[in-house]
Structure formats: C-alpha cells, structure tokens
C-alpha cells in the first residue's frame, strides 16, 4: 500500500475527529490565512475602484516602504510605541498574578455553589463592550456628577488630568479581563491529582505550603504557555480600552495614545488604507518574532513547557 493509500486509510479511521475540527480549520483558513494575501496593500498606495477589491490591488501604485514611514517618521512614534509596550507589559504581569491568585482562591472555597456564583460575577465583565465600560467609568469620573468627586468632595477633572490615567487604564483592564483569564488556571487546578494534597496534609503541610509546593509548580506549564501567547500581542493594544474609556480626550493622548488608536486617527484623517495595513503587518511580524524568541528561551530552560 502506497503513501496515498495509507493516508486515505488514516483519514477514514479518524473521520469523526477530523469532522470535529473542520469548523475550526475553515475558520482559520478563511479569516486568518486567506487575508494574508491582502498584506500586499501595506506596500501600495491603495485606491479602491468599482472593478472590485483584487483589481484595485493590482492597479494601485507600488510605494514600497512609504506606508511604514507614517509610524516611524513622526514625533509620536516613540510615544505610541512606549505606551503600547509598557501597558501590555503591565497587563501581562499584573494580569497573570491576579488571574492565578483568583483561580487559587476560587479553588479553595469549600462551598462549590458559592464558588460558582463568585466565578460568574467575576466572569461577567468580560462580556461587556468597551462602550458600556466607558460609560461606567464616566459615571465614576465625570467632573460634575461623577461618583468619586461626590464621595470625596473633590473637583478633579479626570478627563483632563493625564497623571491619573495609567492607573485607571490598568485598573479597568484588570477588572474586565482577570475573571475570564482565571478560568484557564482554575481548570488546570481542578485537574491536579487530589491525592497530592492529601499526602501533603498527612505530612503536616499548611494550606499555603500546599499552594506553594503543589499548585503553583504544577501550574507552571500553563502559565508559561499563556505568557508566551500574550507576548505575541505585546505590540497590539485593545482599541476599545484606549479609545472608549478615555472618551478620546485630546489632553490624555500622552498616556492613552497607542499604536492602534494612532493608526485609527490617522486613517480617519488621511483615509490611507495602506498605512493601516502597514501598521497591522508591523505588529504581526514583531509579535511573531517575539514569540519565537521567547519560546527559544523557554526551550533552553524547560523543553516540555515550550509551545513548540
């Protein structure tokens, strides 16, 4: 039997499993791989014509690296890059710590019905749109009728004072994302063999010692994987967080302007689709390189914890 025959036999033997992964495969094919063809727009002065998308690409003028100069030749290039990296670094570090801590706390609640209630409450903010979250924040931070100013009798103009916003942005992100991210770690904790904890209890280990010597070491692989995936998006910023929550206040641009919002404002002003495509390609390439580099470092220390 040739290779084709063996392949066909393997397909028939695993047809049920292959059918199960078919929807995900099609999704990645149509929404992740086929759109890669459009990255050529990053190197063209794209102008849409009535002849269709592909004809527009072919007829558009080739400009090489000119679209990338929009990101790097302005005075804001360092600012938006710094803000994007620093915010994402804070999100990765603080988000990891708080997500793991929340998962450990939920796993230790004896009343499972109560634990599920807490988990649902912490999970819910993730499904709120940033528009809704922006209005929630405004109800607290409004200079005239904001809850914070009324409670403390202050008159702070929150949407004009940039010094407060790095903390506000980080707090809002953690409030929205930590509950959702903790589910992965909670699932990993639930999969740990309970006999390990029983043996530790017999040896006289306290609850803190059990968490330090059993739970956290066994969570290391999933922590490393989640961190590696997050590093791949360190040059991406959540557009809704940085645009909707600060309400696009110009006085806050020094601390809220990131690559995504900068490109969006530039696209609104100039209408250059090639420029926005160049920014997306730049973010993707840098993220890909960072994942490869981080994964290489992890493999040097713990091969089993690496992504590949």
C-alpha positions in Angstrom: 0.0 0.0 0.0 1.4 3.4 -1.1 1.5 6.6 0.9 -1.7 7.8 -0.7 -3.5 4.6 0.4 -2.2 4.8 3.9 -3.2 8.5 4.1 -6.7 7.7 2.9 -7.0 4.8 5.4 -5.9 7.2 8.3 -8.4 9.7 7.2 -11.3 7.2 7.2 -10.2 5.8 10.6 -10.1 9.3 12.1 -13.0 10.8 10.1 -15.1 11.6 13.2 -12.2 13.5 14.8 -11.4 15.3 11.6 -15.0 16.3 11.2 -15.0 17.8 14.7 -12.0 20.0 13.9 -13.4 21.0 10.4 -15.2 24.2 11.6 -12.1 25.5 13.4 -10.0 24.7 10.4 -12.3 26.5 8.0 -12.4 29.5 10.3 -8.6 29.8 10.4 -8.5 29.3 6.6 -11.0 32.0 5.7 -10.3 34.5 8.4 -6.6 34.0 9.2 -4.7 32.6 6.2 -6.6 33.9 3.1 -6.5 37.5 4.4 -2.7 37.3 4.4 -2.8 37.9 0.7 -4.1 41.4 1.4 -0.8 42.3 3.2 0.5 43.5 -0.2 -1.7 46.6 0.4 0.9 47.6 3.0 3.3 48.3 0.1 0.9 50.0 -2.2 -1.0 53.3 -2.4 -4.3 51.5 -2.3 -7.2 53.1 -4.1 -10.5 51.3 -4.4 -12.2 51.2 -7.8 -15.5 49.9 -9.0 -13.8 46.9 -10.6 -13.5 45.1 -7.3 -11.1 44.5 -4.5 -8.5 42.5 -6.4 -8.5 44.8 -9.4 -7.9 47.7 -7.0 -4.9 46.0 -5.5 -3.4 45.2 -8.9 -3.9 48.8 -10.2 -2.8 50.6 -7.1 0.6 52.2 -7.2 3.6 50.4 -5.6 5.1 52.7 -2.9 7.4 50.2 -1.1 8.1 51.2 2.5 6.4 54.6 2.3 3.4 53.4 4.3 5.6 52.3 7.2 7.2 55.8 7.4 3.9 57.0 8.9 4.6 55.1 12.1 8.3 55.9 12.4 8.9 59.3 10.9 6.6 61.3 13.3 7.3 62.8 16.7 4.7 60.4 18.2 6.5 57.2 17.1 8.4 56.8 20.3 5.4 57.8 22.5 2.9 55.3 21.0 5.4 52.5 21.0 6.4 53.2 24.6 2.8 53.3 25.7 1.8 50.1 23.9 4.7 48.1 25.3 4.5 49.4 28.8 0.8 49.0 29.1 0.9 45.5 27.7 3.8 44.6 30.0 1.7 45.7 33.0 -1.3 43.8 31.7 0.8 40.6 31.3 2.5 40.8 34.7 -0.4 42.0 36.8 -3.0 40.1 34.9 -1.0 36.8 35.4 -0.6 37.4 39.1 -4.2 38.3 39.7 -5.6 35.6 37.5 -3.6 32.9 39.2 -4.4 34.3 42.6 -8.1 34.5 41.8 -8.1 30.9 40.5 -6.4 29.6 43.6 -8.9 31.5 45.9 -11.9 30.1 44.0 -10.4 26.6 44.1 -10.1 26.8 47.9 -13.8 27.8 48.5 -15.4 24.8 50.1 -19.0 25.7 49.1 -18.9 25.0 45.3 -22.2 26.6 44.6 -20.9 29.8 46.2 -17.7 29.5 44.3 -19.6 29.2 41.0 -21.6 32.3 42.0 -18.4 34.3 42.6 -16.9 32.9 39.4 -19.9 34.0 37.4 -19.8 37.5 38.9 -16.1 37.9 38.0 -16.6 36.4 34.6 -19.4 38.7 33.6 -17.4 42.0 33.0 -15.5 40.3 30.1 -18.7 40.2 28.0 -19.4 43.9 28.4 -18.4 46.0 25.4 -15.9 48.8 25.9 -18.6 51.3 25.0 -20.6 50.2 28.0 -17.5 50.1 30.2 -16.6 53.6 29.1 -20.0 54.8 30.3 -19.5 53.0 33.6 -16.1 54.8 34.0 -17.7 58.1 33.1 -20.3 57.7 35.8 -17.5 57.5 38.3 -15.1 60.0 36.8 -17.4 62.8 35.5 -16.1 66.1 36.8 -19.6 67.4 37.5 -21.7 64.4 38.6 -19.1 61.6 39.0 -19.4 59.3 41.9 -15.8 59.7 43.0 -15.9 63.5 43.2 -19.2 63.4 45.1 -17.9 60.8 47.6 -14.6 62.6 48.3 -15.9 66.2 47.8 -13.2 66.8 45.2 -13.3 68.7 42.0 -10.8 66.7 39.9 -11.3 67.0 36.1 -10.4 63.3 35.5 -10.6 63.6 31.7 -8.1 66.5 31.7 -5.5 65.2 34.2 -3.2 62.7 32.4 -1.3 61.7 35.6 -4.2 59.5 36.8 -4.9 57.6 33.6 -2.1 55.0 33.6 -3.6 53.6 36.9 -7.2 54.0 35.6 -6.4 52.2 32.3 -4.7 49.3 34.2 -7.4 49.0 36.8 -10.2 48.9 34.2 -8.4 46.3 32.1 -7.8 44.1 35.1 -11.4 44.5 36.3 -12.7 43.3 32.9 -10.2 40.6 32.0 -8.9 38.9 35.2 -12.1 36.9 35.8 -12.1 35.5 32.3 -8.4 34.7 32.3 -8.6 32.9 35.6 -10.8 30.3 34.1 -7.9 28.6 32.4 -5.9 28.4 35.6 -8.9 27.3 37.6 -9.4 24.4 35.1 -5.8 23.4 35.4 -6.1 23.4 39.2 -9.2 21.2 39.1 -7.1 18.7 37.1 -4.4 18.3 39.7 -4.5 14.9 41.4 -6.2 15.4 44.8 -4.0 12.6 46.4 -1.1 15.1 46.2 -2.9 17.4 48.6 -4.0 14.5 50.8 -0.4 13.3 51.1 0.8 16.9 51.9 -1.9 17.2 54.6 -0.7 13.9 56.2 2.8 15.3 56.3 1.5 18.4 58.1 1.7 20.9 55.2 -0.3 24.1 55.7 -2.7 25.4 53.0 -0.1 28.0 52.0 2.6 25.3 51.7 0.3 23.2 49.6 -0.3 26.1 47.2 3.4 27.0 47.1 4.8 23.4 46.6 2.0 21.7 44.7 -0.4 24.1 43.0 2.0 26.7 41.6 4.7 24.3 40.3 2.0 22.3 38.5 0.6 25.5 37.0 4.0 26.5 35.6 3.5 24.9 32.1 0.1 26.6 31.5 1.5 29.9 33.0 4.4 29.8 30.5 2.2 29.0 27.6 -0.3 31.8 28.4 2.5 34.2 28.8 4.1 33.3 25.5 0.8 33.8 23.7 0.4 37.2 25.5 3.9 38.3 24.4 3.0 37.7 20.8 0.4 40.5 21.2 2.6 42.9 23.1 2.6 45.4 20.1 -1.2 45.2 19.9 -3.4 47.4 22.1 -7.1 46.9 22.9 -8.6 49.7 20.8 -11.8 50.0 22.8 -9.9 50.3 26.1 -7.7 53.2 24.9 -10.3 54.9 22.8 -13.7 54.5 24.5 -12.7 54.6 28.2 -10.8 57.9 28.0 -13.5 59.2 25.7 -11.0 60.2 23.0 -9.8 63.1 25.2 -7.0 65.0 23.4 -5.5 66.1 26.7 -4.9 62.5 27.6 -3.1 61.4 24.4 0.3 61.5 26.1 -0.7 58.4 28.2 -3.6 56.9 26.2 -2.3 57.1 22.6 -1.1 53.7 21.4 -0.4 52.2 18.0 -4.0 51.1 17.3 -5.6 54.5 18.3 -2.9 56.4 16.4 -3.5 54.4 13.3 -7.2 54.8 13.6 -7.0 58.6 13.9 -4.6 58.7 11.0 -6.9 56.6 8.9 -9.8 59.0 9.7 -7.7 62.0 8.7 -6.0 60.7 5.6 -8.1 57.7 4.5 -4.9 55.8 3.7 -5.8 52.1 3.9 -2.2 51.1 3.0 -1.0 52.9 6.1 -3.3 51.0 8.4 -2.4 47.7 6.7 1.3 48.5 7.2 0.8 49.1 10.9 -1.0 45.7 11.2 1.7 43.9 9.4 4.4 45.6 11.5 2.5 44.5 14.7 2.1 40.9 13.4 5.7 40.5 12.4 7.1 41.9 15.6 4.7 39.7 17.6 5.8 36.6 15.6 9.5 37.3 16.2 8.9 37.9 20.0 7.0 34.6 20.3 9.8 32.7 18.5 12.5 34.4 20.7 10.5 33.8 23.9 9.8 30.2 23.0 13.5 29.6 22.2 14.5 31.0 25.6 11.9 28.7 27.4 13.2 25.7 25.5 16.7 26.3 26.8 15.4 26.0 30.4 12.4 23.7 30.1 11.7 22.0 26.8 8.4 20.5 27.9 7.0 23.9 28.8 7.7 25.5 25.4 5.0 26.0 22.8 6.9 24.1 20.1 
